[in-house]
């Protein structure tokens, strides 16, 4: 377990840098967590700037969001990340950002409509909106789970707050966050030119199935 935790710290540290590199976070906002055991996760510490973050700073928590080692306080979203892991055993990574375009849709309380093949591929439909929820306990986590159940989307726009994404690995959750911002920006720009037709359900299903099952290389 110590070796697994050390490896997870290095991976998570690099992935936090990728949030900065992709322009998804500002100052200390946002965070990534990784499930590293059935009842443990690592998450960014509260209020630590990305350029000061070290692998050893990532906080080991139980799934109630309570730190089990170290002296740094975990992110204020820790309890919500933990709720997601408790409710969705297949999830191994959770990401939170306030990326500009996607958060603008969240501020409007409006789902991003599925008008792009890239959205059908990655999200299997629209990117839904979850409820406004208080920060600091597991309320956001409950809203994430309630909203994403019944959706194929790995991303949810929490109303007036920002983006949360899930994945079967922390890297997959980061990818979903990057793609969420990309399509939110593109659909916003398309709206400046006029209305866009949403893709038909059967087209979305076919595109999603192809992308999930045939795109890319087979595992070695």
Buried (B, 14 or more C-beta within 10 A) or exposed (E): EEEEBEEBBEBBBEBBEBBBEBEBBEEBBBBBBBBBEEBBBBBBBBEBEBEEBEBEBBBBBBBEBEBEEBEBEBBBBBBBBBBBBBBBEEBBBBBBBBBBBBBBBBEEEBBBBBBBBBBBBBBBBBBBBBBBBEEEBBBBBBBBBEBBEEBBBBBBBBBBBBBBBBBEBBBBBBBBBBBBBBBBBBBBEBEEEEEBEBBEEEEBBEBBEEBEEEEEEEEE
